[in-house]
Amino acid sequence: MRIHLNLEECLGYGNCVVEAPDLFDLDEDTNKAIVLIENPDDGQLEEARAAVRSCPAAALRLER
């Protein structure tokens, strides 16, 4: 699985960071999400899914 972040849709709410701090951070300059681990391992998939579900801007998705 691969995490896809659409920066044009990201509004910087930071829900992804709360749900998956090992996978996401916020850029200090733009206040938009940064994907720290683009290809999460099996142990991180539930965390990644929770982050995708929590994004109010629907800027995240998981791709195979």
N, CA, C, O and CB atoms as a CASP TS submission, in Angstrom:
PFRMAT TS
TARGET T0000
AUTHOR 0000-0000-0000
METHOD Language model
MODEL 1
PARENT N/A
ATOM      1  N   MET     1       0.832  -1.182   0.000  1.00  0.00           N
ATOM      2  CA  MET     1       0.000   0.000   0.000  1.00  0.00           C
ATOM      3  C   MET     1       0.876   1.243   0.000  1.00  0.00           C
ATOM      4  O   MET     1       1.985   1.256   0.533  1.00  0.00           O
ATOM      5  CB  MET     1      -0.946  -0.001   1.206  1.00  0.00           C
ATOM      6  N   ARG     2       0.340   2.278  -0.612  1.00  0.00           N
ATOM      7  CA  ARG     2       1.042   3.554  -0.701  1.00  0.00           C
ATOM      8  C   ARG     2       0.090   4.655  -0.262  1.00  0.00           C
ATOM      9  O   ARG     2      -1.082   4.655  -0.639  1.00  0.00           O
ATOM     10  CB  ARG     2       1.572   3.815  -2.147  1.00  0.00           C
ATOM     11  N   ILE     3       0.587   5.584   0.525  1.00  0.00           N
ATOM     12  CA  ILE     3      -0.200   6.731   0.952  1.00  0.00           C
ATOM     13  C   ILE     3      -0.092   7.815  -0.112  1.00  0.00           C
ATOM     14  O   ILE     3       1.006   8.206  -0.508  1.00  0.00           O
ATOM     15  CB  ILE     3       0.275   7.258   2.339  1.00  0.00           C
ATOM     16  N   HIS     4      -1.236   8.291  -0.565  1.00  0.00           N
ATOM     17  CA  HIS     4      -1.267   9.392  -1.531  1.00  0.00           C
ATOM     18  C   HIS     4      -1.870  10.605  -0.841  1.00  0.00           C
ATOM     19  O   HIS     4      -2.953  10.524  -0.263  1.00  0.00           O
ATOM     20  CB  HIS     4      -2.083   9.009  -2.818  1.00  0.00           C
ATOM     21  N   LEU     5      -1.167  11.729  -0.903  1.00  0.00           N
ATOM     22  CA  LEU     5      -1.615  12.990  -0.320  1.00  0.00           C
ATOM     23  C   LEU     5      -1.799  14.004  -1.434  1.00  0.00           C
ATOM     24  O   LEU     5      -0.864  14.280  -2.187  1.00  0.00           O
ATOM     25  CB  LEU     5      -0.608  13.510   0.744  1.00  0.00           C
ATOM     26  N   ASN     6      -2.994  14.559  -1.543  1.00  0.00           N
ATOM     27  CA  ASN     6      -3.264  15.622  -2.504  1.00  0.00           C
ATOM     28  C   ASN     6      -3.087  16.953  -1.776  1.00  0.00           C
ATOM     29  O   ASN     6      -3.961  17.374  -1.019  1.00  0.00           O
ATOM     30  CB  ASN     6      -4.708  15.490  -3.124  1.00  0.00           C
ATOM     31  N   LEU     7      -1.961  17.607  -2.007  1.00  0.00           N
ATOM     32  CA  LEU     7      -1.656  18.854  -1.306  1.00  0.00           C
ATOM     33  C   LEU     7      -2.610  19.986  -1.660  1.00  0.00           C
ATOM     34  O   LEU     7      -2.801  20.902  -0.860  1.00  0.00           O
ATOM     35  CB  LEU     7      -0.247  19.276  -1.611  1.00  0.00           C
ATOM     36  N   GLU     8      -3.207  19.938  -2.834  1.00  0.00           N
ATOM     37  CA  GLU     8      -4.166  20.975  -3.205  1.00  0.00           C
ATOM     38  C   GLU     8      -5.435  20.883  -2.364  1.00  0.00           C
ATOM     39  O   GLU     8      -6.100  21.891  -2.126  1.00  0.00           O
ATOM     40  CB  GLU     8      -4.513  20.870  -4.690  1.00  0.00           C
ATOM     41  N   GLU     9      -5.770  19.678  -1.917  1.00  0.00           N
ATOM     42  CA  GLU     9      -6.968  19.486  -1.103  1.00  0.00           C
ATOM     43  C   GLU     9      -6.691  19.588   0.396  1.00  0.00           C
ATOM     44  O   GLU     9      -7.609  19.838   1.177  1.00  0.00           O
ATOM     45  CB  GLU     9      -7.582  18.144  -1.412  1.00  0.00           C
ATOM     46  N   CYS    10      -5.447  19.398   0.800  1.00  0.00           N
ATOM     47  CA  CYS    10      -5.089  19.437   2.223  1.00  0.00           C
ATOM     48  C   CYS    10      -5.337  20.833   2.788  1.00  0.00           C
ATOM     49  O   CYS    10      -4.893  21.832   2.222  1.00  0.00           O
ATOM     50  CB  CYS    10      -3.608  19.028   2.429  1.00  0.00           C
ATOM     51  N   LEU    11      -6.053  20.886   3.911  1.00  0.00           N
ATOM     52  CA  LEU    11      -6.357  22.159   4.565  1.00  0.00           C
ATOM     53  C   LEU    11      -5.612  22.330   5.883  1.00  0.00           C
ATOM     54  O   LEU    11      -5.824  23.311   6.595  1.00  0.00           O
ATOM     55  CB  LEU    11      -7.844  22.273   4.806  1.00  0.00           C
ATOM     56  N   GLY    12      -4.740  21.379   6.208  1.00  0.00           N
ATOM     57  CA  GLY    12      -3.885  21.501   7.379  1.00  0.00           C
ATOM     58  C   GLY    12      -4.559  21.281   8.715  1.00  0.00           C
ATOM     59  O   GLY    12      -4.100  21.814   9.725  1.00  0.00           O
ATOM     60  N   TYR    13      -5.627  20.518   8.753  1.00  0.00           N
ATOM     61  CA  TYR    13      -6.302  20.240  10.025  1.00  0.00           C
ATOM     62  C   TYR    13      -5.419  19.444  10.978  1.00  0.00           C
ATOM     63  O   TYR    13      -5.515  19.619  12.193  1.00  0.00           O
ATOM     64  CB  TYR    13      -7.597  19.483   9.776  1.00  0.00           C
ATOM     65  N   GLY    14      -4.569  18.581  10.457  1.00  0.00           N
ATOM     66  CA  GLY    14      -3.655  17.807  11.281  1.00  0.00           C
ATOM     67  C   GLY    14      -4.241  16.535  11.875  1.00  0.00           C
ATOM     68  O   GLY    14      -3.604  15.897  12.713  1.00  0.00           O
ATOM     69  N   ASN    15      -5.440  16.156  11.456  1.00  0.00           N
ATOM     70  CA  ASN    15      -6.046  14.926  11.968  1.00  0.00           C
ATOM     71  C   ASN    15      -5.171  13.717  11.655  1.00  0.00           C
ATOM     72  O   ASN    15      -5.091  12.786  12.457  1.00  0.00           O
ATOM     73  CB  ASN    15      -7.447  14.731  11.374  1.00  0.00           C
ATOM     74  N   CYS    16      -4.522  13.724  10.506  1.00  0.00           N
ATOM     75  CA  CYS    16      -3.658  12.607  10.127  1.00  0.00           C
ATOM     76  C   CYS    16      -2.496  12.464  11.098  1.00  0.00           C
ATOM     77  O   CYS    16      -2.088  11.349  11.421  1.00  0.00           O
ATOM     78  CB  CYS    16      -3.131  12.795   8.701  1.00  0.00           C
ATOM     79  N   VAL    17      -1.964  13.581  11.562  1.00  0.00           N
ATOM     80  CA  VAL    17      -0.848  13.558  12.513  1.00  0.00           C
ATOM     81  C   VAL    17      -1.308  12.992  13.850  1.00  0.00           C
ATOM     82  O   VAL    17      -0.573  12.245  14.497  1.00  0.00           O
ATOM     83  CB  VAL    17      -0.261  14.976  12.705  1.00  0.00           C
ATOM     84  N   VAL    18      -2.515  13.342  14.264  1.00  0.00           N
ATOM     85  CA  VAL    18      -3.062  12.819  15.519  1.00  0.00           C
ATOM     86  C   VAL    18      -3.273  11.310  15.417  1.00  0.00           C
ATOM     87  O   VAL    18      -2.938  10.568  16.340  1.00  0.00           O
ATOM     88  CB  VAL    18      -4.394  13.525  15.871  1.00  0.00           C
ATOM     89  N   GLU    19      -3.828  10.860  14.295  1.00  0.00           N
ATOM     90  CA  GLU    19      -4.119   9.435  14.108  1.00  0.00           C
ATOM     91  C   GLU    19      -2.877   8.594  13.834  1.00  0.00           C
ATOM     92  O   GLU    19      -2.809   7.436  14.246  1.00  0.00           O
ATOM     93  CB  GLU    19      -5.093   9.262  12.977  1.00  0.00           C
ATOM     94  N   ALA    20      -1.900   9.167  13.144  1.00  0.00           N
ATOM     95  CA  ALA    20      -0.728   8.394  12.725  1.00  0.00           C
ATOM     96  C   ALA    20       0.538   9.265  12.774  1.00  0.00           C
ATOM     97  O   ALA    20       1.082   9.622  11.729  1.00  0.00           O
ATOM     98  CB  ALA    20      -0.936   7.826  11.295  1.00  0.00           C
ATOM     99  N   PRO    21       1.001   9.604  13.970  1.00  0.00           N
ATOM    100  CA  PRO    21       2.162  10.494  14.077  1.00  0.00           C
ATOM    101  C   PRO    21       3.461   9.927  13.513  1.00  0.00           C
ATOM    102  O   PRO    21       4.390  10.679  13.218  1.00  0.00           O
ATOM    103  CB  PRO    21       2.376  10.844  15.499  1.00  0.00           C
ATOM    104  N   ASP    22       3.530   8.615  13.362  1.00  0.00           N
ATOM    105  CA  ASP    22       4.723   8.012  12.760  1.00  0.00           C
ATOM    106  C   ASP    22       4.709   8.126  11.240  1.00  0.00           C
ATOM    107  O   ASP    22       5.745   7.989  10.589  1.00  0.00           O
ATOM    108  CB  ASP    22       4.834   6.545  13.165  1.00  0.00           C
ATOM    109  N   LEU    23       3.531   8.378  10.681  1.00  0.00           N
ATOM    110  CA  LEU    23       3.383   8.423   9.228  1.00  0.00           C
ATOM    111  C   LEU    23       3.254   9.831   8.659  1.00  0.00           C
ATOM    112  O   LEU    23       3.545  10.059   7.485  1.00  0.00           O
ATOM    113  CB  LEU    23       2.192   7.627   8.828  1.00  0.00           C
ATOM    114  N   PHE    24       2.814  10.782   9.497  1.00  0.00           N
ATOM    115  CA  PHE    24       2.537  12.140   9.015  1.00  0.00           C
ATOM    116  C   PHE    24       3.110  13.194   9.943  1.00  0.00           C
ATOM    117  O   PHE    24       3.334  12.957  11.130  1.00  0.00           O
ATOM    118  CB  PHE    24       1.040  12.354   8.863  1.00  0.00           C
ATOM    119  N   ASP    25       3.340  14.364   9.366  1.00  0.00           N
ATOM    120  CA  ASP    25       3.718  15.553  10.117  1.00  0.00           C
ATOM    121  C   ASP    25       3.094  16.736   9.394  1.00  0.00           C
ATOM    122  O   ASP    25       2.516  16.571   8.319  1.00  0.00           O
ATOM    123  CB  ASP    25       5.290  15.703  10.241  1.00  0.00           C
ATOM    124  N   LEU    26       3.204  17.928   9.972  1.00  0.00           N
ATOM    125  CA  LEU    26       2.736  19.144   9.305  1.00  0.00           C
ATOM    126  C   LEU    26       3.932  20.001   8.945  1.00  0.00           C
ATOM    127  O   LEU    26       4.842  20.182   9.754  1.00  0.00           O
ATOM    128  CB  LEU    26       1.745  19.934  10.201  1.00  0.00           C
ATOM    129  N   ASP    27       3.929  20.526   7.738  1.00  0.00           N
ATOM    130  CA  ASP    27       4.973  21.431   7.278  1.00  0.00           C
ATOM    131  C   ASP    27       4.810  22.761   8.019  1.00  0.00           C
ATOM    132  O   ASP    27       3.723  23.339   8.019  1.00  0.00           O
ATOM    133  CB  ASP    27       4.906  21.633   5.719  1.00  0.00           C
ATOM    134  N   GLU    28       5.866  23.240   8.642  1.00  0.00           N
ATOM    135  CA  GLU    28       5.795  24.483   9.415  1.00  0.00           C
ATOM    136  C   GLU    28       5.515  25.705   8.548  1.00  0.00           C
ATOM    137  O   GLU    28       4.901  26.664   9.016  1.00  0.00           O
ATOM    138  CB  GLU    28       7.084  24.690  10.170  1.00  0.00           C
ATOM    139  N   ASP    29       5.953  25.687   7.300  1.00  0.00           N
ATOM    140  CA  ASP    29       5.760  26.838   6.418  1.00  0.00           C
ATOM    141  C   ASP    29       4.371  26.887   5.806  1.00  0.00           C
ATOM    142  O   ASP    29       3.755  27.951   5.742  1.00  0.00           O
ATOM    143  CB  ASP    29       6.787  26.820   5.322  1.00  0.00           C
ATOM    144  N   THR    30       3.875  25.742   5.356  1.00  0.00           N
ATOM    145  CA  THR    30       2.588  25.720   4.658  1.00  0.00           C
ATOM    146  C   THR    30       1.438  25.252   5.538  1.00  0.00           C
ATOM    147  O   THR    30       0.273  25.441   5.188  1.00  0.00           O
ATOM    148  CB  THR    30       2.681  24.833   3.449  1.00  0.00           C
ATOM    149  N   ASN    31       1.755  24.643   6.680  1.00  0.00           N
ATOM    150  CA  ASN    31       0.763  24.042   7.580  1.00  0.00           C
ATOM    151  C   ASN    31      -0.041  22.947   6.890  1.00  0.00           C
ATOM    152  O   ASN    31      -1.188  22.688   7.252  1.00  0.00           O
ATOM    153  CB  ASN    31      -0.181  25.112   8.115  1.00  0.00           C
ATOM    154  N   LYS    32       0.562  22.311   5.902  1.00  0.00           N
ATOM    155  CA  LYS    32      -0.067  21.184   5.214  1.00  0.00           C
ATOM    156  C   LYS    32       0.654  19.901   5.607  1.00  0.00           C
ATOM    157  O   LYS    32       1.790  19.925   6.080  1.00  0.00           O
ATOM    158  CB  LYS    32      -0.041  21.382   3.666  1.00  0.00           C
ATOM    159  N   ALA    33      -0.024  18.798   5.404  1.00  0.00           N
ATOM    160  CA  ALA    33       0.523  17.502   5.787  1.00  0.00           C
ATOM    161  C   ALA    33       1.760  17.135   4.977  1.00  0.00           C
ATOM    162  O   ALA    33       1.935  17.553   3.832  1.00  0.00           O
ATOM    163  CB  ALA    33      -0.528  16.429   5.626  1.00  0.00           C
ATOM    164  N   ILE    34       2.597  16.348   5.608  1.00  0.00           N
ATOM    165  CA  ILE    34       3.768  15.748   4.992  1.00  0.00           C
ATOM    166  C   ILE    34       3.679  14.251   5.264  1.00  0.00           C
ATOM    167  O   ILE    34       3.439  13.843   6.400  1.00  0.00           O
ATOM    168  CB  ILE    34       5.114  16.370   5.547  1.00  0.00           C
ATOM    169  N   VAL    35       3.867  13.445   4.252  1.00  0.00           N
ATOM    170  CA  VAL    35       3.887  11.997   4.434  1.00  0.00           C
ATOM    171  C   VAL    35       5.318  11.604   4.790  1.00  0.00           C
ATOM    172  O   VAL    35       6.238  11.795   3.996  1.00  0.00           O
ATOM    173  CB  VAL    35       3.384  11.239   3.143  1.00  0.00           C
ATOM    174  N   LEU    36       5.496  11.059   5.975  1.00  0.00           N
ATOM    175  CA  LEU    36       6.824  10.652   6.428  1.00  0.00           C
ATOM    176  C   LEU    36       7.202   9.271   5.914  1.00  0.00           C
ATOM    177  O   LEU    36       8.362   9.015   5.592  1.00  0.00           O
ATOM    178  CB  LEU    36       6.887  10.671   7.942  1.00  0.00           C
ATOM    179  N   ILE    37       6.211   8.381   5.840  1.00  0.00           N
ATOM    180  CA  ILE    37       6.443   7.026   5.344  1.00  0.00           C
ATOM    181  C   ILE    37       5.407   6.763   4.261  1.00  0.00           C
ATOM    182  O   ILE    37       4.236   6.525   4.554  1.00  0.00           O
ATOM    183  CB  ILE    37       6.355   5.951   6.502  1.00  0.00           C
ATOM    184  N   GLU    38       5.842   6.807   3.024  1.00  0.00           N
ATOM    185  CA  GLU    38       4.932   6.674   1.883  1.00  0.00           C
ATOM    186  C   GLU    38       4.365   5.262   1.737  1.00  0.00           C
ATOM    187  O   GLU    38       3.224   5.088   1.310  1.00  0.00           O
ATOM    188  CB  GLU    38       5.649   7.062   0.609  1.00  0.00           C
ATOM    189  N   ASN    39       5.160   4.264   2.090  1.00  0.00           N
ATOM    190  CA  ASN    39       4.744   2.862   1.973  1.00  0.00           C
ATOM    191  C   ASN    39       4.754   2.214   3.352  1.00  0.00           C
ATOM    192  O   ASN    39       5.740   1.586   3.736  1.00  0.00           O
ATOM    193  CB  ASN    39       5.675   2.084   0.996  1.00  0.00           C
ATOM    194  N   PRO    40       3.660   2.361   4.098  1.00  0.00           N
ATOM    195  CA  PRO    40       3.630   1.783   5.447  1.00  0.00           C
ATOM    196  C   PRO    40       3.689   0.267   5.410  1.00  0.00           C
ATOM    197  O   PRO    40       3.183  -0.369   4.485  1.00  0.00           O
ATOM    198  CB  PRO    40       2.377   2.229   6.187  1.00  0.00           C
ATOM    199  N   ASP    41       4.317  -0.304   6.437  1.00  0.00           N
ATOM    200  CA  ASP    41       4.377  -1.766   6.509  1.00  0.00           C
ATOM    201  C   ASP    41       3.052  -2.297   7.069  1.00  0.00           C
ATOM    202  O   ASP    41       2.180  -1.519   7.459  1.00  0.00           O
ATOM    203  CB  ASP    41       5.582  -2.235   7.394  1.00  0.00           C
ATOM    204  N   ASP    42       2.912  -3.591   7.105  1.00  0.00           N
ATOM    205  CA  ASP    42       1.653  -4.210   7.534  1.00  0.00           C
ATOM    206  C   ASP    42       1.229  -3.752   8.926  1.00  0.00           C
ATOM    207  O   ASP    42       0.036  -3.608   9.193  1.00  0.00           O
ATOM    208  CB  ASP    42       1.784  -5.723   7.514  1.00  0.00           C
ATOM    209  N   GLY    43       2.176  -3.526   9.798  1.00  0.00           N
ATOM    210  CA  GLY    43       1.870  -3.101  11.157  1.00  0.00           C
ATOM    211  C   GLY    43       1.384  -1.666  11.251  1.00  0.00           C
ATOM    212  O   GLY    43       0.843  -1.266  12.282  1.00  0.00           O
ATOM    213  N   GLN    44       1.565  -0.886  10.197  1.00  0.00           N
ATOM    214  CA  GLN    44       1.153   0.521  10.183  1.00  0.00           C
ATOM    215  C   GLN    44      -0.104   0.765   9.352  1.00  0.00           C
ATOM    216  O   GLN    44      -0.598   1.891   9.289  1.00  0.00           O
ATOM    217  CB  GLN    44       2.279   1.378   9.652  1.00  0.00           C
ATOM    218  N   LEU    45      -0.619  -0.274   8.721  1.00  0.00           N
ATOM    219  CA  LEU    45      -1.754  -0.074   7.819  1.00  0.00           C
ATOM    220  C   LEU    45      -3.012   0.410   8.525  1.00  0.00           C
ATOM    221  O   LEU    45      -3.720   1.267   7.995  1.00  0.00           O
ATOM    222  CB  LEU    45      -2.055  -1.350   7.100  1.00  0.00           C
ATOM    223  N   GLU    46      -3.303  -0.113   9.693  1.00  0.00           N
ATOM    224  CA  GLU    46      -4.508   0.341  10.392  1.00  0.00           C
ATOM    225  C   GLU    46      -4.382   1.802  10.788  1.00  0.00           C
ATOM    226  O   GLU    46      -5.354   2.555  10.723  1.00  0.00           O
ATOM    227  CB  GLU    46      -4.769  -0.520  11.633  1.00  0.00           C
ATOM    228  N   GLU    47      -3.192   2.198  11.195  1.00  0.00           N
ATOM    229  CA  GLU    47      -2.920   3.600  11.519  1.00  0.00           C
ATOM    230  C   GLU    47      -3.118   4.472  10.272  1.00  0.00           C
ATOM    231  O   GLU    47      -3.715   5.546  10.352  1.00  0.00           O
ATOM    232  CB  GLU    47      -1.475   3.764  12.076  1.00  0.00           C
ATOM    233  N   ALA    48      -2.626   4.015   9.145  1.00  0.00           N
ATOM    234  CA  ALA    48      -2.779   4.755   7.881  1.00  0.00           C
ATOM    235  C   ALA    48      -4.251   4.855   7.497  1.00  0.00           C
ATOM    236  O   ALA    48      -4.712   5.915   7.073  1.00  0.00           O
ATOM    237  CB  ALA    48      -1.977   4.071   6.744  1.00  0.00           C
ATOM    238  N   ARG    49      -4.983   3.769   7.640  1.00  0.00           N
ATOM    239  CA  ARG    49      -6.417   3.789   7.324  1.00  0.00           C
ATOM    240  C   ARG    49      -7.173   4.764   8.230  1.00  0.00           C
ATOM    241  O   ARG    49      -8.064   5.479   7.771  1.00  0.00           O
ATOM    242  CB  ARG    49      -7.013   2.376   7.461  1.00  0.00           C
ATOM    243  N   ALA    50      -6.819   4.789   9.504  1.00  0.00           N
ATOM    244  CA  ALA    50      -7.456   5.716  10.442  1.00  0.00           C
ATOM    245  C   ALA    50      -7.178   7.160  10.044  1.00  0.00           C
ATOM    246  O   ALA    50      -8.062   8.012  10.143  1.00  0.00           O
ATOM    247  CB  ALA    50      -6.963   5.457  11.875  1.00  0.00           C
ATOM    248  N   ALA    51      -5.967   7.438   9.599  1.00  0.00           N
ATOM    249  CA  ALA    51      -5.619   8.790   9.158  1.00  0.00           C
ATOM    250  C   ALA    51      -6.433   9.183   7.933  1.00  0.00           C
ATOM    251  O   ALA    51      -6.934  10.304   7.853  1.00  0.00           O
ATOM    252  CB  ALA    51      -4.117   8.887   8.850  1.00  0.00           C
ATOM    253  N   VAL    52      -6.565   8.274   6.985  1.00  0.00           N
ATOM    254  CA  VAL    52      -7.351   8.547   5.772  1.00  0.00           C
ATOM    255  C   VAL    52      -8.800   8.835   6.156  1.00  0.00           C
ATOM    256  O   VAL    52      -9.395   9.791   5.657  1.00  0.00           O
ATOM    257  CB  VAL    52      -7.279   7.345   4.775  1.00  0.00           C
ATOM    258  N   ARG    53      -9.363   8.030   7.026  1.00  0.00           N
ATOM    259  CA  ARG    53     -10.756   8.223   7.454  1.00  0.00           C
ATOM    260  C   ARG    53     -10.946   9.538   8.200  1.00  0.00           C
ATOM    261  O   ARG    53     -12.019  10.136   8.123  1.00  0.00           O
ATOM    262  CB  ARG    53     -11.200   7.064   8.339  1.00  0.00           C
ATOM    263  N   SER    54      -9.940   9.992   8.911  1.00  0.00           N
ATOM    264  CA  SER    54     -10.071  11.177   9.756  1.00  0.00           C
ATOM    265  C   SER    54      -9.900  12.492   9.009  1.00  0.00           C
ATOM    266  O   SER    54     -10.175  13.553   9.570  1.00  0.00           O
ATOM    267  CB  SER    54      -9.074  11.112  10.859  1.00  0.00           C
ATOM    268  N   CYS    55      -9.457  12.450   7.768  1.00  0.00           N
ATOM    269  CA  CYS    55      -9.176  13.684   7.021  1.00  0.00           C
ATOM    270  C   CYS    55     -10.482  14.347   6.565  1.00  0.00           C
ATOM    271  O   CYS    55     -11.170  13.813   5.696  1.00  0.00           O
ATOM    272  CB  CYS    55      -8.272  13.382   5.796  1.00  0.00           C
ATOM    273  N   PRO    56     -10.832  15.510   7.144  1.00  0.00           N
ATOM    274  CA  PRO    56     -12.087  16.167   6.762  1.00  0.00           C
ATOM    275  C   PRO    56     -12.059  16.730   5.336  1.00  0.00           C
ATOM    276  O   PRO    56     -13.112  16.985   4.751  1.00  0.00           O
ATOM    277  CB  PRO    56     -12.394  17.284   7.739  1.00  0.00           C
ATOM    278  N   ALA    57     -10.875  16.922   4.783  1.00  0.00           N
ATOM    279  CA  ALA    57     -10.755  17.465   3.431  1.00  0.00           C
ATOM    280  C   ALA    57     -10.663  16.358   2.370  1.00  0.00           C
ATOM    281  O   ALA    57     -10.617  16.642   1.173  1.00  0.00           O
ATOM    282  CB  ALA    57      -9.529  18.372   3.344  1.00  0.00           C
ATOM    283  N   ALA    58     -10.636  15.108   2.813  1.00  0.00           N
ATOM    284  CA  ALA    58     -10.496  13.954   1.911  1.00  0.00           C
ATOM    285  C   ALA    58      -9.271  14.090   1.006  1.00  0.00           C
ATOM    286  O   ALA    58      -9.317  13.778  -0.184  1.00  0.00           O
ATOM    287  CB  ALA    58     -11.760  13.796   1.054  1.00  0.00           C
ATOM    288  N   ALA    59      -8.180  14.563   1.602  1.00  0.00           N
ATOM    289  CA  ALA    59      -6.937  14.770   0.849  1.00  0.00           C
ATOM    290  C   ALA    59      -6.036  13.541   0.846  1.00  0.00           C
ATOM    291  O   ALA    59      -5.002  13.533   0.178  1.00  0.00           O
ATOM    292  CB  ALA    59      -6.179  15.946   1.422  1.00  0.00           C
ATOM    293  N   LEU    60      -6.413  12.513   1.579  1.00  0.00           N
ATOM    294  CA  LEU    60      -5.597  11.297   1.693  1.00  0.00           C
ATOM    295  C   LEU    60      -6.332  10.103   1.115  1.00  0.00           C
ATOM    296  O   LEU    60      -7.558  10.007   1.167  1.00  0.00           O
ATOM    297  CB  LEU    60      -5.225  11.026   3.158  1.00  0.00           C
ATOM    298  N   ARG    61      -5.530   9.189   0.558  1.00  0.00           N
ATOM    299  CA  ARG    61      -6.082   7.892   0.146  1.00  0.00           C
ATOM    300  C   ARG    61      -4.948   6.877   0.130  1.00  0.00           C
ATOM    301  O   ARG    61      -3.772   7.224   0.029  1.00  0.00           O
ATOM    302  CB  ARG    61      -6.776   7.981  -1.262  1.00  0.00           C
ATOM    303  N   LEU    62      -5.339   5.626   0.233  1.00  0.00           N
ATOM    304  CA  LEU    62      -4.384   4.528   0.146  1.00  0.00           C
ATOM    305  C   LEU    62      -4.513   3.906  -1.228  1.00  0.00           C
ATOM    306  O   LEU    62      -5.620   3.652  -1.702  1.00  0.00           O
ATOM    307  CB  LEU    62      -4.619   3.471   1.267  1.00  0.00           C
ATOM    308  N   GLU    63      -3.378   3.660  -1.868  1.00  0.00           N
ATOM    309  CA  GLU    63      -3.354   3.046  -3.195  1.00  0.00           C
ATOM    310  C   GLU    63      -2.604   1.726  -3.107  1.00  0.00           C
ATOM    311  O   GLU    63      -1.671   1.575  -2.318  1.00  0.00           O
ATOM    312  CB  GLU    63      -2.694   3.993  -4.246  1.00  0.00           C
ATOM    313  N   ARG    64      -3.022   0.784  -3.923  1.00  0.00           N
ATOM    314  CA  ARG    64      -2.303  -0.497  -3.986  1.00  0.00           C
ATOM    315  C   ARG    64      -1.189  -0.420  -4.971  1.00  0.00           C
ATOM    316  O   ARG    64      -0.468  -1.399  -5.166  1.00  0.00           O
ATOM    317  CB  ARG    64      -3.236  -1.638  -4.353  1.00  0.00           C
TER
END
